[in-house]
Amino acid sequence: MQVIDDIAWPATAKPELSHGVAFFTEFRDMTATGFWTSKVGIEDLQYMGNRPVAEWNGCPDAAMQHLGVTHTD
């Protein structure tokens, strides 16, 4: 477990472990990408995109206000 702790956090890793940090970071990113783009991962995210809709009324006003934008931006 100590090896993982040494390379899992790039901001605090020792410079001499940079190759291990780079490997672990890439491996973690590929693992996350693989999961979150799988059927199980997409279901876990409750992703609602890539589906046909009969009518699109735009982004809900509450979401637009939260983002600080309007439909004319």
C-alpha positions in Angstrom: 0.0 0.0 0.0 2.9 2.4 0.7 3.9 2.3 -3.0 0.5 3.5 -4.0 0.5 6.2 -1.4 3.9 7.3 -2.8 2.8 7.7 -6.4 -1.0 8.3 -6.2 -0.8 12.0 -5.5 1.3 13.9 -8.0 1.4 17.2 -6.1 3.1 15.5 -3.1 5.1 12.8 -4.8 8.9 12.9 -4.6 10.6 13.9 -7.9 12.5 10.6 -8.1 9.2 8.8 -8.4 8.0 10.8 -11.4 7.9 7.8 -13.7 5.8 5.8 -11.3 3.5 8.9 -10.8 3.1 9.2 -14.6 2.3 5.5 -15.0 -0.2 5.4 -12.1 -1.9 8.6 -13.3 -2.3 7.3 -16.8 -3.5 3.9 -15.5 -6.0 5.5 -13.2 -7.3 7.7 -16.0 -7.7 4.8 -18.4 -9.5 2.7 -15.7 -11.9 5.5 -14.9 -12.6 6.2 -18.6 -13.2 2.5 -19.2 -15.7 2.3 -16.4 -17.6 5.6 -16.9 -18.0 4.9 -20.7 -19.3 1.3 -20.1 -22.9 0.4 -19.9 -22.7 -0.1 -16.1 -20.8 3.2 -15.7 -23.3 5.2 -17.8 -26.1 3.7 -15.8 -24.3 4.6 -12.5 -24.0 8.2 -13.7 -27.7 8.2 -14.6 -26.6 9.8 -17.9 -29.7 10.9 -19.9 -28.0 11.9 -23.1 -27.8 10.1 -26.5 -31.6 9.5 -26.4 -34.2 10.9 -28.7 -36.6 13.5 -27.3 -39.9 14.5 -28.9 -39.5 18.1 -28.0 -36.5 20.2 -26.6 -37.5 23.2 -24.6 -33.9 24.2 -23.8 -32.0 24.2 -20.5 -34.2 24.6 -17.4 -34.2 28.1 -16.0 -32.9 27.0 -12.6 -29.8 25.5 -14.3 -29.3 28.6 -16.4 -29.4 30.8 -13.3 -27.0 28.5 -11.5 -24.6 28.9 -14.4 -25.1 32.6 -14.5 -26.1 32.6 -18.2 -29.2 33.4 -20.3 -30.6 31.8 -23.5 -29.2 34.8 -25.4 -25.6 34.5 -24.3 
